[in-house]
Amino acid sequence: MIKIPGMLMVGAMGRGAGKTKFACSLISKFSSRYNIIGIKVTAIEEADSGCPRGGQGCGSCSSLNGYYDITEETDSQDDKDTARMLAAGAGRVFWLRALKAHLEEGITALIDIIGNDVAVSSCVVRDACCGKGKAQYAIRSTIIVCESNSLRSVVEPGLFVMIKDNGGQNCKPSAEDVIRYADRVVSFDGNEFDIDLSGVSIVSGKWAMRAAATVIIMAGGDSTRMGQDKSMLPIRDKPMIKHIIDQLRSHFNQIIISSNDVSKYSFPDVEVIPDRLAGRGPLMGIACALRASADDLNFVIACDIPEVDISLMKRLLREARDIDVVVPRTGQGRCEPLFAVYKKSALAAVEAALLSGNNRIIDALSGCRVKYIDLSETG
């Protein structure tokens, strides 16, 4: 799996769902501030397999020579998808056609063509979700908007958005393969999308989308082992908790700090929620913050994680459908309940545990529908 945090990938549930229109809207929004490269990907099942739509088709699949082919669009006046992306403001637009089994080779070759704007990491990073090595591409000054379903099987972009039309058409096979990876499914009624594009941003060369969710930062500990407040420990000239806030602000509707020292955290647009009863540990903090949250979906994180694993965080949020709590678990079976997703439906079990005198988070989870994400699994 290749990680490209500077890529926003747009997929579609079916044909004619508005995928190109959505991609062009994003290009138009950001092209005045960023050099944007547009990419359209056509994945071909196998050579000489004919048109997947039936009939003779357009010849794109049958004309492929070799494992992949890359074409740069130069005509912005045409009505092709690539021409529309160029007309919307993309600096360069490419069409990658590749046999499905060779998509990784094709996208790697395209990144090489793009050149100095995309830098290959000198090391192979370890994926927190699957533990396997993966190449990571750091986008320097270029932002990518890519149309594809199938490419998501080999590339982890900064954002993956799936478009569906309100006509209720059946989900095509390429979408079924990757829908579980979608950060957001956006509906299109033929004229408008059910998303406010002001919630989409680019932060330090990485795509971000504000989720209908709240982040709860747990800062109620006494820090007795450190001898000082770890949340305010200075890192690169600012408190550790401020690093967390800055990384997560563009991803959430609301930021809550769980702490009994309300006066300590005077950050803009951040609400501090004290415990109803002191001395009951983080479980009480979670209960009070969940009650104060404006959203059903909540990401709970400890205050001593200065570098947040955004990829894992987004995976936990994706896995929260029909579940009360999503908790990562290490290969040794150790759970991480302070880097987890809690829905408001977990509140009843949490408060029942507190009423019974139980302060342990793990015990409270026994009354919830919990999904454990083993960090050794492929994500």
Contacts in CASP RR format, 6 or more apart in sequence:
PFRMAT RR
TARGET T0000
AUTHOR 0000-0000-0000
METHOD contacts of the structure
MODEL  1
MIKIPGMLMVGAMGRGAGKTKFACSLISKFSSRYNIIGIKVTAIEEADSG
CPRGGQGCGSCSSLNGYYDITEETDSQDDKDTARMLAAGAGRVFWLRALK
AHLEEGITALIDIIGNDVAVSSCVVRDACCGKGKAQYAIRSTIIVCESNS
LRSVVEPGLFVMIKDNGGQNCKPSAEDVIRYADRVVSFDGNEFDIDLSGV
SIVSGKWAMRAAATVIIMAGGDSTRMGQDKSMLPIRDKPMIKHIIDQLRS
HFNQIIISSNDVSKYSFPDVEVIPDRLAGRGPLMGIACALRASADDLNFV
IACDIPEVDISLMKRLLREARDIDVVVPRTGQGRCEPLFAVYKKSALAAV
EAALLSGNNRIIDALSGCRVKYIDLSETG
1 127 0 8 1.000
1 130 0 8 1.000
1 132 0 8 1.000
1 134 0 8 1.000
1 154 0 8 1.000
1 155 0 8 1.000
1 156 0 8 1.000
2 104 0 8 1.000
2 107 0 8 1.000
2 108 0 8 1.000
2 134 0 8 1.000
2 135 0 8 1.000
2 136 0 8 1.000
2 137 0 8 1.000
2 154 0 8 1.000
2 155 0 8 1.000
2 156 0 8 1.000
3 125 0 8 1.000
3 127 0 8 1.000
3 134 0 8 1.000
3 135 0 8 1.000
3 136 0 8 1.000
3 137 0 8 1.000
3 155 0 8 1.000
3 156 0 8 1.000
3 311 0 8 1.000
4 111 0 8 1.000
4 118 0 8 1.000
4 137 0 8 1.000
4 139 0 8 1.000
4 144 0 8 1.000
4 155 0 8 1.000
4 156 0 8 1.000
4 157 0 8 1.000
4 158 0 8 1.000
5 138 0 8 1.000
5 139 0 8 1.000
5 157 0 8 1.000
5 158 0 8 1.000
5 205 0 8 1.000
5 206 0 8 1.000
5 207 0 8 1.000
6 139 0 8 1.000
6 143 0 8 1.000
6 144 0 8 1.000
6 157 0 8 1.000
6 158 0 8 1.000
6 202 0 8 1.000
6 205 0 8 1.000
6 206 0 8 1.000
6 207 0 8 1.000
7 139 0 8 1.000
7 143 0 8 1.000
7 144 0 8 1.000
7 145 0 8 1.000
7 146 0 8 1.000
7 155 0 8 1.000
7 157 0 8 1.000
7 158 0 8 1.000
7 207 0 8 1.000
8 26 0 8 1.000
8 143 0 8 1.000
8 144 0 8 1.000
8 145 0 8 1.000
8 146 0 8 1.000
8 157 0 8 1.000
8 158 0 8 1.000
8 159 0 8 1.000
8 160 0 8 1.000
8 161 0 8 1.000
8 200 0 8 1.000
8 207 0 8 1.000
9 146 0 8 1.000
9 147 0 8 1.000
9 148 0 8 1.000
9 151 0 8 1.000
9 152 0 8 1.000
9 155 0 8 1.000
9 157 0 8 1.000
9 158 0 8 1.000
9 159 0 8 1.000
9 160 0 8 1.000
9 161 0 8 1.000
10 19 0 8 1.000
10 22 0 8 1.000
10 23 0 8 1.000
10 26 0 8 1.000
10 145 0 8 1.000
10 146 0 8 1.000
10 147 0 8 1.000
10 148 0 8 1.000
10 161 0 8 1.000
10 162 0 8 1.000
10 163 0 8 1.000
11 19 0 8 1.000
11 147 0 8 1.000
11 148 0 8 1.000
11 149 0 8 1.000
11 152 0 8 1.000
11 160 0 8 1.000
11 161 0 8 1.000
11 162 0 8 1.000
11 163 0 8 1.000
11 175 0 8 1.000
11 178 0 8 1.000
12 18 0 8 1.000
12 19 0 8 1.000
12 149 0 8 1.000
12 162 0 8 1.000
12 163 0 8 1.000
12 164 0 8 1.000
12 172 0 8 1.000
12 175 0 8 1.000
13 162 0 8 1.000
13 163 0 8 1.000
13 164 0 8 1.000
13 165 0 8 1.000
13 169 0 8 1.000
13 171 0 8 1.000
13 172 0 8 1.000
13 175 0 8 1.000
13 179 0 8 1.000
13 185 0 8 1.000
14 164 0 8 1.000
14 165 0 8 1.000
14 169 0 8 1.000
14 170 0 8 1.000
14 171 0 8 1.000
14 172 0 8 1.000
14 175 0 8 1.000
15 53 0 8 1.000
15 169 0 8 1.000
15 172 0 8 1.000
16 165 0 8 1.000
17 163 0 8 1.000
17 164 0 8 1.000
17 165 0 8 1.000
17 169 0 8 1.000
17 188 0 8 1.000
18 163 0 8 1.000
18 165 0 8 1.000
18 188 0 8 1.000
18 190 0 8 1.000
19 147 0 8 1.000
19 163 0 8 1.000
20 81 0 8 1.000
20 84 0 8 1.000
20 85 0 8 1.000
20 147 0 8 1.000
21 188 0 8 1.000
22 161 0 8 1.000
22 163 0 8 1.000
22 186 0 8 1.000
22 188 0 8 1.000
22 193 0 8 1.000
23 38 0 8 1.000
23 85 0 8 1.000
23 88 0 8 1.000
23 145 0 8 1.000
23 146 0 8 1.000
23 147 0 8 1.000
24 84 0 8 1.000
24 85 0 8 1.000
24 87 0 8 1.000
24 88 0 8 1.000
25 88 0 8 1.000
25 193 0 8 1.000
25 197 0 8 1.000
26 145 0 8 1.000
26 197 0 8 1.000
26 200 0 8 1.000
27 36 0 8 1.000
27 38 0 8 1.000
27 85 0 8 1.000
27 88 0 8 1.000
27 89 0 8 1.000
27 90 0 8 1.000
27 145 0 8 1.000
28 88 0 8 1.000
28 89 0 8 1.000
29 197 0 8 1.000
29 200 0 8 1.000
30 36 0 8 1.000
30 143 0 8 1.000
30 202 0 8 1.000
31 88 0 8 1.000
31 89 0 8 1.000
31 90 0 8 1.000
31 91 0 8 1.000
33 202 0 8 1.000
34 141 0 8 1.000
34 142 0 8 1.000
34 143 0 8 1.000
34 202 0 8 1.000
35 91 0 8 1.000
35 117 0 8 1.000
35 141 0 8 1.000
35 142 0 8 1.000
35 143 0 8 1.000
36 89 0 8 1.000
36 90 0 8 1.000
36 91 0 8 1.000
36 142 0 8 1.000
36 143 0 8 1.000
36 144 0 8 1.000
36 145 0 8 1.000
37 90 0 8 1.000
37 91 0 8 1.000
37 92 0 8 1.000
37 93 0 8 1.000
37 94 0 8 1.000
37 114 0 8 1.000
37 117 0 8 1.000
37 142 0 8 1.000
37 143 0 8 1.000
37 144 0 8 1.000
37 145 0 8 1.000
38 82 0 8 1.000
38 85 0 8 1.000
38 90 0 8 1.000
38 91 0 8 1.000
38 92 0 8 1.000
38 93 0 8 1.000
38 94 0 8 1.000
38 144 0 8 1.000
38 145 0 8 1.000
38 146 0 8 1.000
39 93 0 8 1.000
39 94 0 8 1.000
39 95 0 8 1.000
39 96 0 8 1.000
39 110 0 8 1.000
39 144 0 8 1.000
39 145 0 8 1.000
39 146 0 8 1.000
39 147 0 8 1.000
39 148 0 8 1.000
40 81 0 8 1.000
40 82 0 8 1.000
40 85 0 8 1.000
40 93 0 8 1.000
40 94 0 8 1.000
40 95 0 8 1.000
40 96 0 8 1.000
40 146 0 8 1.000
40 147 0 8 1.000
40 148 0 8 1.000
41 95 0 8 1.000
41 96 0 8 1.000
41 97 0 8 1.000
41 98 0 8 1.000
41 103 0 8 1.000
41 107 0 8 1.000
41 146 0 8 1.000
41 147 0 8 1.000
41 148 0 8 1.000
41 150 0 8 1.000
41 151 0 8 1.000
42 60 0 8 1.000
42 61 0 8 1.000
42 95 0 8 1.000
42 96 0 8 1.000
42 97 0 8 1.000
42 98 0 8 1.000
43 98 0 8 1.000
43 99 0 8 1.000
43 100 0 8 1.000
43 103 0 8 1.000
43 148 0 8 1.000
43 149 0 8 1.000
43 150 0 8 1.000
43 151 0 8 1.000
43 174 0 8 1.000
44 52 0 8 1.000
44 60 0 8 1.000
44 61 0 8 1.000
44 64 0 8 1.000
44 97 0 8 1.000
44 98 0 8 1.000
44 99 0 8 1.000
44 100 0 8 1.000
45 52 0 8 1.000
45 99 0 8 1.000
45 100 0 8 1.000
46 99 0 8 1.000
46 100 0 8 1.000
46 101 0 8 1.000
47 64 0 8 1.000
47 66 0 8 1.000
47 99 0 8 1.000
48 62 0 8 1.000
49 61 0 8 1.000
50 57 0 8 1.000
50 61 0 8 1.000
50 62 0 8 1.000
51 57 0 8 1.000
51 58 0 8 1.000
51 59 0 8 1.000
51 61 0 8 1.000
51 62 0 8 1.000
52 61 0 8 1.000
60 97 0 8 1.000
61 97 0 8 1.000
64 97 0 8 1.000
64 98 0 8 1.000
64 99 0 8 1.000
66 99 0 8 1.000
67 98 0 8 1.000
67 99 0 8 1.000
67 102 0 8 1.000
67 105 0 8 1.000
67 106 0 8 1.000
68 96 0 8 1.000
68 97 0 8 1.000
68 98 0 8 1.000
68 99 0 8 1.000
68 102 0 8 1.000
68 103 0 8 1.000
68 105 0 8 1.000
68 106 0 8 1.000
68 109 0 8 1.000
69 96 0 8 1.000
69 97 0 8 1.000
69 98 0 8 1.000
70 94 0 8 1.000
70 95 0 8 1.000
70 96 0 8 1.000
70 97 0 8 1.000
70 106 0 8 1.000
70 109 0 8 1.000
70 110 0 8 1.000
70 113 0 8 1.000
71 94 0 8 1.000
71 95 0 8 1.000
71 97 0 8 1.000
72 92 0 8 1.000
72 93 0 8 1.000
72 94 0 8 1.000
72 95 0 8 1.000
73 80 0 8 1.000
73 82 0 8 1.000
73 83 0 8 1.000
73 85 0 8 1.000
73 86 0 8 1.000
73 93 0 8 1.000
73 94 0 8 1.000
73 95 0 8 1.000
74 86 0 8 1.000
75 83 0 8 1.000
75 86 0 8 1.000
76 83 0 8 1.000
76 86 0 8 1.000
76 87 0 8 1.000
77 83 0 8 1.000
77 87 0 8 1.000
81 147 0 8 1.000
82 93 0 8 1.000
82 94 0 8 1.000
82 95 0 8 1.000
83 93 0 8 1.000
85 93 0 8 1.000
85 145 0 8 1.000
85 147 0 8 1.000
86 92 0 8 1.000
86 93 0 8 1.000
90 145 0 8 1.000
92 114 0 8 1.000
94 110 0 8 1.000
94 113 0 8 1.000
96 106 0 8 1.000
96 107 0 8 1.000
96 110 0 8 1.000
98 105 0 8 1.000
98 106 0 8 1.000
98 107 0 8 1.000
100 150 0 8 1.000
103 150 0 8 1.000
103 151 0 8 1.000
103 153 0 8 1.000
103 154 0 8 1.000
104 154 0 8 1.000
107 151 0 8 1.000
107 154 0 8 1.000
107 155 0 8 1.000
111 118 0 8 1.000
111 120 0 8 1.000
111 137 0 8 1.000
114 142 0 8 1.000
116 140 0 8 1.000
117 139 0 8 1.000
117 140 0 8 1.000
117 141 0 8 1.000
117 142 0 8 1.000
118 137 0 8 1.000
118 138 0 8 1.000
118 139 0 8 1.000
118 140 0 8 1.000
118 142 0 8 1.000
119 137 0 8 1.000
119 138 0 8 1.000
119 139 0 8 1.000
119 140 0 8 1.000
120 135 0 8 1.000
120 137 0 8 1.000
121 135 0 8 1.000
121 136 0 8 1.000
121 137 0 8 1.000
121 138 0 8 1.000
124 133 0 8 1.000
124 134 0 8 1.000
124 135 0 8 1.000
124 136 0 8 1.000
125 133 0 8 1.000
125 134 0 8 1.000
125 136 0 8 1.000
126 132 0 8 1.000
126 133 0 8 1.000
126 134 0 8 1.000
127 133 0 8 1.000
127 134 0 8 1.000
127 311 0 8 1.000
127 379 0 8 1.000
128 309 0 8 1.000
128 311 0 8 1.000
128 312 0 8 1.000
128 375 0 8 1.000
129 311 0 8 1.000
129 312 0 8 1.000
129 315 0 8 1.000
129 373 0 8 1.000
129 375 0 8 1.000
129 377 0 8 1.000
129 378 0 8 1.000
129 379 0 8 1.000
130 376 0 8 1.000
130 377 0 8 1.000
130 378 0 8 1.000
130 379 0 8 1.000
131 375 0 8 1.000
131 376 0 8 1.000
132 378 0 8 1.000
134 156 0 8 1.000
139 205 0 8 1.000
139 206 0 8 1.000
143 202 0 8 1.000
143 205 0 8 1.000
143 207 0 8 1.000
144 157 0 8 1.000
146 157 0 8 1.000
149 172 0 8 1.000
149 174 0 8 1.000
149 175 0 8 1.000
149 177 0 8 1.000
149 178 0 8 1.000
150 174 0 8 1.000
150 177 0 8 1.000
150 178 0 8 1.000
152 160 0 8 1.000
152 178 0 8 1.000
152 181 0 8 1.000
153 177 0 8 1.000
153 178 0 8 1.000
156 311 0 8 1.000
157 207 0 8 1.000
158 206 0 8 1.000
158 207 0 8 1.000
159 183 0 8 1.000
159 184 0 8 1.000
159 200 0 8 1.000
159 207 0 8 1.000
159 208 0 8 1.000
159 209 0 8 1.000
160 178 0 8 1.000
160 181 0 8 1.000
160 182 0 8 1.000
160 183 0 8 1.000
161 182 0 8 1.000
161 183 0 8 1.000
161 184 0 8 1.000
161 185 0 8 1.000
161 186 0 8 1.000
161 209 0 8 1.000
162 175 0 8 1.000
162 179 0 8 1.000
162 182 0 8 1.000
162 184 0 8 1.000
162 185 0 8 1.000
162 186 0 8 1.000
163 185 0 8 1.000
163 186 0 8 1.000
163 187 0 8 1.000
163 188 0 8 1.000
163 193 0 8 1.000
164 185 0 8 1.000
164 186 0 8 1.000
164 187 0 8 1.000
164 188 0 8 1.000
165 187 0 8 1.000
165 188 0 8 1.000
165 189 0 8 1.000
165 190 0 8 1.000
166 187 0 8 1.000
166 188 0 8 1.000
166 189 0 8 1.000
166 190 0 8 1.000
171 179 0 8 1.000
179 185 0 8 1.000
180 318 0 8 1.000
181 318 0 8 1.000
182 318 0 8 1.000
183 209 0 8 1.000
183 211 0 8 1.000
183 314 0 8 1.000
183 317 0 8 1.000
183 318 0 8 1.000
184 195 0 8 1.000
184 209 0 8 1.000
184 211 0 8 1.000
186 193 0 8 1.000
186 194 0 8 1.000
186 195 0 8 1.000
187 193 0 8 1.000
187 194 0 8 1.000
188 194 0 8 1.000
199 209 0 8 1.000
199 210 0 8 1.000
199 250 0 8 1.000
200 207 0 8 1.000
200 208 0 8 1.000
200 209 0 8 1.000
200 210 0 8 1.000
201 207 0 8 1.000
201 208 0 8 1.000
201 209 0 8 1.000
201 210 0 8 1.000
201 250 0 8 1.000
202 208 0 8 1.000
203 250 0 8 1.000
206 310 0 8 1.000
208 250 0 8 1.000
208 251 0 8 1.000
209 251 0 8 1.000
210 250 0 8 1.000
210 251 0 8 1.000
210 252 0 8 1.000
210 253 0 8 1.000
211 251 0 8 1.000
211 252 0 8 1.000
211 253 0 8 1.000
211 297 0 8 1.000
211 317 0 8 1.000
212 253 0 8 1.000
212 295 0 8 1.000
212 296 0 8 1.000
212 297 0 8 1.000
213 251 0 8 1.000
213 252 0 8 1.000
213 253 0 8 1.000
213 295 0 8 1.000
213 297 0 8 1.000
213 298 0 8 1.000
213 299 0 8 1.000
213 317 0 8 1.000
214 252 0 8 1.000
214 253 0 8 1.000
214 254 0 8 1.000
214 255 0 8 1.000
214 256 0 8 1.000
214 293 0 8 1.000
214 294 0 8 1.000
214 295 0 8 1.000
214 297 0 8 1.000
214 298 0 8 1.000
214 299 0 8 1.000
215 248 0 8 1.000
215 251 0 8 1.000
215 252 0 8 1.000
215 254 0 8 1.000
215 255 0 8 1.000
215 256 0 8 1.000
215 298 0 8 1.000
215 299 0 8 1.000
215 300 0 8 1.000
215 301 0 8 1.000
216 256 0 8 1.000
216 257 0 8 1.000
216 258 0 8 1.000
216 286 0 8 1.000
216 289 0 8 1.000
216 290 0 8 1.000
216 293 0 8 1.000
216 298 0 8 1.000
216 299 0 8 1.000
216 300 0 8 1.000
216 301 0 8 1.000
216 342 0 8 1.000
217 231 0 8 1.000
217 241 0 8 1.000
217 244 0 8 1.000
217 245 0 8 1.000
217 255 0 8 1.000
217 256 0 8 1.000
217 257 0 8 1.000
217 258 0 8 1.000
217 301 0 8 1.000
217 302 0 8 1.000
217 303 0 8 1.000
218 258 0 8 1.000
218 282 0 8 1.000
218 285 0 8 1.000
218 286 0 8 1.000
218 300 0 8 1.000
218 301 0 8 1.000
218 302 0 8 1.000
218 303 0 8 1.000
218 338 0 8 1.000
219 231 0 8 1.000
219 241 0 8 1.000
219 257 0 8 1.000
219 258 0 8 1.000
219 259 0 8 1.000
219 265 0 8 1.000
219 303 0 8 1.000
220 231 0 8 1.000
220 258 0 8 1.000
220 259 0 8 1.000
220 260 0 8 1.000
220 261 0 8 1.000
220 275 0 8 1.000
220 281 0 8 1.000
220 282 0 8 1.000
220 285 0 8 1.000
220 303 0 8 1.000
221 281 0 8 1.000
221 282 0 8 1.000
223 229 0 8 1.000
223 230 0 8 1.000
223 231 0 8 1.000
226 233 0 8 1.000
229 264 0 8 1.000
230 240 0 8 1.000
230 303 0 8 1.000
230 304 0 8 1.000
231 239 0 8 1.000
231 240 0 8 1.000
231 241 0 8 1.000
231 259 0 8 1.000
231 303 0 8 1.000
231 304 0 8 1.000
232 239 0 8 1.000
232 240 0 8 1.000
232 241 0 8 1.000
232 264 0 8 1.000
233 239 0 8 1.000
233 240 0 8 1.000
233 304 0 8 1.000
234 240 0 8 1.000
235 243 0 8 1.000
235 306 0 8 1.000
236 243 0 8 1.000
240 303 0 8 1.000
240 304 0 8 1.000
240 306 0 8 1.000
241 257 0 8 1.000
241 265 0 8 1.000
241 303 0 8 1.000
242 267 0 8 1.000
243 306 0 8 1.000
243 307 0 8 1.000
244 301 0 8 1.000
244 303 0 8 1.000
244 305 0 8 1.000
244 306 0 8 1.000
244 308 0 8 1.000
245 255 0 8 1.000
245 267 0 8 1.000
245 270 0 8 1.000
247 307 0 8 1.000
247 308 0 8 1.000
247 310 0 8 1.000
248 255 0 8 1.000
248 299 0 8 1.000
248 301 0 8 1.000
248 308 0 8 1.000
249 255 0 8 1.000
249 269 0 8 1.000
251 310 0 8 1.000
251 313 0 8 1.000
251 314 0 8 1.000
252 299 0 8 1.000
253 294 0 8 1.000
253 295 0 8 1.000
254 271 0 8 1.000
254 293 0 8 1.000
254 294 0 8 1.000
254 295 0 8 1.000
255 267 0 8 1.000
255 269 0 8 1.000
255 270 0 8 1.000
255 271 0 8 1.000
256 270 0 8 1.000
256 271 0 8 1.000
256 272 0 8 1.000
256 273 0 8 1.000
256 289 0 8 1.000
256 292 0 8 1.000
256 293 0 8 1.000
257 265 0 8 1.000
257 267 0 8 1.000
257 270 0 8 1.000
257 271 0 8 1.000
257 272 0 8 1.000
257 273 0 8 1.000
257 303 0 8 1.000
258 272 0 8 1.000
258 273 0 8 1.000
258 275 0 8 1.000
258 282 0 8 1.000
258 285 0 8 1.000
258 286 0 8 1.000
258 288 0 8 1.000
258 289 0 8 1.000
259 265 0 8 1.000
259 272 0 8 1.000
259 273 0 8 1.000
259 274 0 8 1.000
260 274 0 8 1.000
260 275 0 8 1.000
260 278 0 8 1.000
262 272 0 8 1.000
262 274 0 8 1.000
264 272 0 8 1.000
265 272 0 8 1.000
271 292 0 8 1.000
273 285 0 8 1.000
273 288 0 8 1.000
273 289 0 8 1.000
273 292 0 8 1.000
274 288 0 8 1.000
275 281 0 8 1.000
275 284 0 8 1.000
275 285 0 8 1.000
275 288 0 8 1.000
276 284 0 8 1.000
276 287 0 8 1.000
276 288 0 8 1.000
277 284 0 8 1.000
280 354 0 8 1.000
280 359 0 8 1.000
281 359 0 8 1.000
282 338 0 8 1.000
282 361 0 8 1.000
283 350 0 8 1.000
283 353 0 8 1.000
283 354 0 8 1.000
283 358 0 8 1.000
283 359 0 8 1.000
283 360 0 8 1.000
283 361 0 8 1.000
283 364 0 8 1.000
284 354 0 8 1.000
284 359 0 8 1.000
286 300 0 8 1.000
286 342 0 8 1.000
286 350 0 8 1.000
286 361 0 8 1.000
287 347 0 8 1.000
287 350 0 8 1.000
287 351 0 8 1.000
287 354 0 8 1.000
289 298 0 8 1.000
289 300 0 8 1.000
290 298 0 8 1.000
290 342 0 8 1.000
290 344 0 8 1.000
290 346 0 8 1.000
290 347 0 8 1.000
290 350 0 8 1.000
291 347 0 8 1.000
293 344 0 8 1.000
296 343 0 8 1.000
296 344 0 8 1.000
296 345 0 8 1.000
297 317 0 8 1.000
297 320 0 8 1.000
297 341 0 8 1.000
297 343 0 8 1.000
298 341 0 8 1.000
298 342 0 8 1.000
298 343 0 8 1.000
298 344 0 8 1.000
299 313 0 8 1.000
299 316 0 8 1.000
299 317 0 8 1.000
299 340 0 8 1.000
299 341 0 8 1.000
300 337 0 8 1.000
300 338 0 8 1.000
300 339 0 8 1.000
300 340 0 8 1.000
300 341 0 8 1.000
300 342 0 8 1.000
301 308 0 8 1.000
301 313 0 8 1.000
301 338 0 8 1.000
301 339 0 8 1.000
302 338 0 8 1.000
302 339 0 8 1.000
305 339 0 8 1.000
309 339 0 8 1.000
312 328 0 8 1.000
312 339 0 8 1.000
312 375 0 8 1.000
313 339 0 8 1.000
315 373 0 8 1.000
315 379 0 8 1.000
316 326 0 8 1.000
316 328 0 8 1.000
316 339 0 8 1.000
316 340 0 8 1.000
316 341 0 8 1.000
316 373 0 8 1.000
317 326 0 8 1.000
317 341 0 8 1.000
319 326 0 8 1.000
319 341 0 8 1.000
319 371 0 8 1.000
319 373 0 8 1.000
320 326 0 8 1.000
320 341 0 8 1.000
320 343 0 8 1.000
320 371 0 8 1.000
322 369 0 8 1.000
323 343 0 8 1.000
323 369 0 8 1.000
323 370 0 8 1.000
323 371 0 8 1.000
324 342 0 8 1.000
324 343 0 8 1.000
324 345 0 8 1.000
324 346 0 8 1.000
324 349 0 8 1.000
324 368 0 8 1.000
324 369 0 8 1.000
324 370 0 8 1.000
325 340 0 8 1.000
325 341 0 8 1.000
325 342 0 8 1.000
325 343 0 8 1.000
325 346 0 8 1.000
325 365 0 8 1.000
325 368 0 8 1.000
325 369 0 8 1.000
325 370 0 8 1.000
325 371 0 8 1.000
326 340 0 8 1.000
326 341 0 8 1.000
326 370 0 8 1.000
326 371 0 8 1.000
326 373 0 8 1.000
327 335 0 8 1.000
327 336 0 8 1.000
327 337 0 8 1.000
327 340 0 8 1.000
327 365 0 8 1.000
327 370 0 8 1.000
327 371 0 8 1.000
327 372 0 8 1.000
327 373 0 8 1.000
328 335 0 8 1.000
328 336 0 8 1.000
328 339 0 8 1.000
328 340 0 8 1.000
328 372 0 8 1.000
328 373 0 8 1.000
328 374 0 8 1.000
328 375 0 8 1.000
329 335 0 8 1.000
329 336 0 8 1.000
329 372 0 8 1.000
329 373 0 8 1.000
329 374 0 8 1.000
329 375 0 8 1.000
330 336 0 8 1.000
330 374 0 8 1.000
330 375 0 8 1.000
331 374 0 8 1.000
331 375 0 8 1.000
331 376 0 8 1.000
335 362 0 8 1.000
335 372 0 8 1.000
337 361 0 8 1.000
337 362 0 8 1.000
337 365 0 8 1.000
338 361 0 8 1.000
345 368 0 8 1.000
345 369 0 8 1.000
346 365 0 8 1.000
346 368 0 8 1.000
349 364 0 8 1.000
349 365 0 8 1.000
349 366 0 8 1.000
349 367 0 8 1.000
349 368 0 8 1.000
350 364 0 8 1.000
352 364 0 8 1.000
352 367 0 8 1.000
353 359 0 8 1.000
353 360 0 8 1.000
353 363 0 8 1.000
353 364 0 8 1.000
354 364 0 8 1.000
358 364 0 8 1.000
END
